[in-house]
């Protein structure tokens, strides 16, 4: 089963801001998010309050996303950067 990745507008805005000064880091983040379509609960991801609300770290970035089994979607809710 392959999940559809949907980006919340706030996450897209954050990605746009980060793209200006860290294109390579953001590329790694996007690649990691794309992999969630095939494996929504990868090793290293963590529950964030519920089994379907999860968080991953990609380099200096963190991604908060929600898995919806009924519609086979993953909604990227927030991305942030450490440091």
TIRO-2110 file (N, C-alpha, C; in Angstrom, 1 decimal):
// TIRO-2110
0.8, -1.2, 0.0, N, 1, A
0.0, 0.0, 0.0, CA, 1, A
0.9, 1.2, 0.0, C, 1, A
0.6, 2.2, -0.9, N, 2, A
1.3, 3.4, -1.0, CA, 2, A
0.5, 4.6, -0.5, C, 2, A
1.0, 5.4, 0.4, N, 3, A
0.3, 6.5, 0.9, CA, 3, A
0.5, 7.8, 0.1, C, 3, A
-0.5, 8.6, 0.0, N, 4, A
-0.3, 9.9, -0.6, CA, 4, A
0.2, 10.9, 0.4, C, 4, A
1.2, 11.7, 0.0, N, 5, A
1.8, 12.7, 0.9, CA, 5, A
1.1, 14.0, 0.6, C, 5, A
0.6, 14.6, 1.6, N, 6, A
-0.1, 15.9, 1.5, CA, 6, A
0.7, 16.9, 2.4, C, 6, A
1.0, 18.0, 1.9, N, 7, A
1.7, 19.1, 2.7, CA, 7, A
0.8, 20.1, 3.2, C, 7, A
0.7, 20.3, 4.5, N, 8, A
-0.1, 21.4, 5.1, CA, 8, A
0.6, 22.7, 4.6, C, 8, A
-0.2, 23.8, 4.3, N, 9, A
0.3, 25.0, 3.8, CA, 9, A
1.4, 25.6, 4.8, C, 9, A
1.2, 25.5, 6.1, N, 10, A
2.2, 26.0, 7.0, CA, 10, A
3.6, 25.3, 6.8, C, 10, A
3.5, 24.0, 6.6, N, 11, A
4.8, 23.2, 6.4, CA, 11, A
5.4, 23.6, 5.1, C, 11, A
4.6, 23.9, 4.0, N, 12, A
5.2, 24.4, 2.8, CA, 12, A
5.9, 25.7, 3.0, C, 12, A
5.2, 26.6, 3.7, N, 13, A
5.8, 28.0, 4.0, CA, 13, A
7.2, 27.8, 4.7, C, 13, A
7.2, 26.9, 5.7, N, 14, A
8.5, 26.7, 6.4, CA, 14, A
9.5, 26.2, 5.5, C, 14, A
9.2, 25.2, 4.6, N, 15, A
10.1, 24.7, 3.7, CA, 15, A
10.7, 25.7, 2.8, C, 15, A
9.8, 26.6, 2.3, N, 16, A
10.2, 27.7, 1.4, CA, 16, A
11.3, 28.6, 2.1, C, 16, A
11.0, 28.9, 3.4, N, 17, A
12.0, 29.7, 4.1, CA, 17, A
13.3, 29.0, 4.3, C, 17, A
13.3, 27.7, 4.6, N, 18, A
14.5, 27.0, 4.8, CA, 18, A
15.3, 26.8, 3.5, C, 18, A
14.6, 26.7, 2.4, N, 19, A
15.2, 26.5, 1.1, CA, 19, A
16.2, 27.6, 0.7, C, 19, A
15.9, 28.8, 1.1, N, 20, A
16.8, 29.9, 0.8, CA, 20, A
18.2, 29.7, 1.3, C, 20, A
18.4, 29.1, 2.5, N, 21, A
19.8, 29.0, 3.0, CA, 21, A
20.3, 27.6, 3.2, C, 21, A
19.5, 26.6, 2.9, N, 22, A
19.9, 25.2, 3.1, CA, 22, A
19.2, 24.3, 2.1, C, 22, A
19.5, 24.5, 0.8, N, 23, A
18.8, 23.7, -0.2, CA, 23, A
19.2, 22.2, -0.1, C, 23, A
20.4, 21.9, 0.3, N, 24, A
20.8, 20.5, 0.4, CA, 24, A
20.1, 19.8, 1.5, C, 24, A
20.0, 20.5, 2.7, N, 25, A
19.4, 19.9, 3.8, CA, 25, A
17.9, 19.7, 3.6, C, 25, A
17.3, 20.7, 2.9, N, 26, A
15.9, 20.5, 2.5, CA, 26, A
15.6, 19.4, 1.5, C, 26, A
16.6, 19.2, 0.6, N, 27, A
16.5, 18.1, -0.3, CA, 27, A
16.5, 16.8, 0.4, C, 27, A
17.3, 16.6, 1.4, N, 28, A
17.3, 15.4, 2.2, CA, 28, A
16.0, 15.2, 2.9, C, 28, A
15.5, 16.3, 3.5, N, 29, A
14.2, 16.2, 4.2, CA, 29, A
13.1, 15.8, 3.2, C, 29, A
13.0, 16.3, 2.0, N, 30, A
12.0, 16.0, 1.0, CA, 30, A
12.2, 14.5, 0.6, C, 30, A
13.4, 14.0, 0.5, N, 31, A
13.6, 12.6, 0.1, CA, 31, A
13.1, 11.7, 1.3, C, 31, A
13.4, 12.1, 2.5, N, 32, A
12.9, 11.3, 3.6, CA, 32, A
11.4, 11.3, 3.7, C, 32, A
10.7, 12.4, 3.5, N, 33, A
9.3, 12.5, 3.5, CA, 33, A
8.7, 11.6, 2.3, C, 33, A
9.3, 11.7, 1.2, N, 34, A
8.8, 10.8, 0.1, CA, 34, A
8.9, 9.3, 0.4, C, 34, A
9.9, 8.9, 1.2, N, 35, A
10.0, 7.5, 1.6, CA, 35, A
8.8, 7.1, 2.5, C, 35, A
8.2, 8.1, 3.2, N, 36, A
7.1, 7.8, 4.1, CA, 36, A
5.9, 7.2, 3.3, C, 36, A
5.8, 7.5, 2.1, N, 37, A
4.7, 6.9, 1.3, CA, 37, A
4.7, 5.4, 1.3, C, 37, A
5.9, 4.8, 1.3, N, 38, A
6.0, 3.3, 1.3, CA, 38, A
6.1, 2.8, 2.7, C, 38, A
6.7, 3.5, 3.6, N, 39, A
6.9, 3.1, 5.0, CA, 39, A
6.6, 4.2, 6.0, C, 39, A
5.3, 4.4, 6.4, N, 40, A
4.9, 5.6, 7.2, CA, 40, A
5.4, 5.5, 8.6, C, 40, A
5.9, 4.4, 9.1, N, 41, A
6.4, 4.3, 10.5, CA, 41, A
7.8, 3.7, 10.4, C, 41, A
8.8, 4.5, 9.8, N, 42, A
10.1, 3.9, 9.7, CA, 42, A
10.8, 3.8, 11.0, C, 42, A
11.8, 3.0, 11.1, N, 43, A
12.7, 2.9, 12.3, CA, 43, A
13.3, 4.3, 12.5, C, 43, A
13.2, 4.7, 13.8, N, 44, A
13.7, 6.0, 14.1, CA, 44, A
12.6, 7.1, 14.2, C, 44, A
11.4, 6.8, 13.7, N, 45, A
10.3, 7.7, 13.9, CA, 45, A
9.7, 7.4, 15.3, C, 45, A
9.0, 8.4, 15.8, N, 46, A
8.5, 8.3, 17.2, CA, 46, A
7.0, 8.7, 17.2, C, 46, A
6.2, 8.1, 18.0, N, 47, A
4.9, 8.5, 18.3, CA, 47, A
4.9, 9.9, 18.9, C, 47, A
4.0, 10.7, 18.6, N, 48, A
3.9, 12.0, 19.1, CA, 48, A
2.5, 12.3, 19.7, C, 48, A
2.2, 11.5, 20.7, N, 49, A
0.9, 11.6, 21.4, CA, 49, A
-0.1, 10.5, 21.0, C, 49, A
0.1, 10.0, 19.8, N, 50, A
-0.8, 8.9, 19.3, CA, 50, A
0.0, 8.1, 18.3, C, 50, A
-0.4, 6.8, 18.0, N, 51, A
0.3, 6.0, 17.0, CA, 51, A
0.3, 6.6, 15.6, C, 51, A
-0.7, 7.4, 15.3, N, 52, A
-0.8, 8.0, 13.9, CA, 52, A
-0.2, 9.4, 13.8, C, 52, A
0.2, 10.0, 14.9, N, 53, A
0.8, 11.3, 14.9, CA, 53, A
2.3, 11.0, 15.2, C, 53, A
3.2, 11.2, 14.2, N, 54, A
4.6, 10.8, 14.4, CA, 54, A
5.5, 11.9, 14.1, C, 54, A
6.8, 11.7, 14.5, N, 55, A
7.8, 12.7, 14.3, CA, 55, A
9.1, 12.0, 13.8, C, 55, A
9.8, 12.6, 12.8, N, 56, A
11.1, 12.1, 12.4, CA, 56, A
12.1, 13.2, 12.4, C, 56, A
13.3, 12.9, 12.6, N, 57, A
14.4, 13.8, 12.4, CA, 57, A
15.2, 13.5, 11.2, C, 57, A
15.5, 14.5, 10.4, N, 58, A
16.3, 14.4, 9.2, CA, 58, A
17.4, 15.4, 9.3, C, 58, A
18.6, 15.0, 9.6, N, 59, A
19.7, 16.0, 9.8, CA, 59, A
19.3, 17.0, 10.9, C, 59, A
19.3, 18.3, 10.6, N, 60, A
19.0, 19.3, 11.6, CA, 60, A
17.5, 19.6, 11.6, C, 60, A
16.7, 18.9, 10.8, N, 61, A
15.3, 19.2, 10.7, CA, 61, A
14.4, 18.1, 11.4, C, 61, A
13.2, 18.5, 11.8, N, 62, A
12.3, 17.6, 12.4, CA, 62, A
11.0, 17.8, 11.6, C, 62, A
10.3, 16.6, 11.4, N, 63, A
9.0, 16.6, 10.6, CA, 63, A
7.9, 16.0, 11.5, C, 63, A
6.8, 16.7, 11.6, N, 64, A
5.7, 16.2, 12.3, CA, 64, A
4.6, 15.8, 11.3, C, 64, A
4.1, 14.6, 11.3, N, 65, A
3.1, 14.2, 10.3, CA, 65, A
2.1, 13.3, 10.9, C, 65, A
1.0, 13.2, 10.2, N, 66, A
-0.2, 12.4, 10.7, CA, 66, A
-0.5, 11.4, 9.6, C, 66, A
-0.7, 10.1, 10.0, N, 67, A
-1.0, 9.0, 9.1, CA, 67, A
-2.5, 8.8, 9.2, C, 67, A
-3.2, 8.8, 8.1, N, 68, A
-4.6, 8.5, 8.1, CA, 68, A
-4.9, 7.2, 7.2, C, 68, A
-5.2, 6.2, 7.9, N, 69, A
-5.4, 4.9, 7.2, CA, 69, A
-6.6, 4.9, 6.4, C, 69, A
-7.7, 5.5, 6.8, N, 70, A
-8.9, 5.5, 6.0, CA, 70, A
-8.8, 6.1, 4.6, C, 70, A
-8.0, 7.1, 4.5, N, 71, A
-7.8, 7.7, 3.1, CA, 71, A
-6.4, 7.4, 2.6, C, 71, A
-5.6, 6.6, 3.3, N, 72, A
-4.2, 6.3, 2.9, CA, 72, A
-3.5, 7.6, 2.6, C, 72, A
-3.4, 8.5, 3.5, N, 73, A
-2.7, 9.7, 3.3, CA, 73, A
-1.7, 10.0, 4.5, C, 73, A
-0.7, 10.7, 4.2, N, 74, A
0.2, 11.3, 5.3, CA, 74, A
0.2, 12.8, 5.1, C, 74, A
-0.2, 13.5, 6.1, N, 75, A
-0.2, 14.9, 6.1, CA, 75, A
1.0, 15.5, 6.9, C, 75, A
1.9, 16.2, 6.2, N, 76, A
3.0, 16.8, 6.8, CA, 76, A
2.5, 18.1, 7.5, C, 76, A
2.5, 18.1, 8.8, N, 77, A
1.9, 19.2, 9.5, CA, 77, A
2.8, 20.3, 9.8, C, 77, A
4.1, 20.0, 10.1, N, 78, A
5.0, 21.0, 10.5, CA, 78, A
6.4, 20.5, 10.2, C, 78, A
7.3, 21.4, 9.8, N, 79, A
8.7, 21.1, 9.8, CA, 79, A
9.4, 22.2, 10.5, C, 79, A
10.5, 21.9, 11.2, N, 80, A
11.2, 22.8, 12.0, CA, 80, A
12.7, 22.5, 11.9, C, 80, A
13.5, 23.5, 12.3, N, 81, A
15.0, 23.3, 12.2, CA, 81, A
15.6, 23.5, 13.5, C, 81, A
16.5, 22.7, 13.8, N, 82, A
17.3, 22.8, 15.1, CA, 82, A
18.5, 23.7, 14.8, C, 82, A
18.7, 24.6, 15.7, N, 83, A
19.9, 25.4, 15.7, CA, 83, A
20.0, 26.4, 14.6, C, 83, A
END
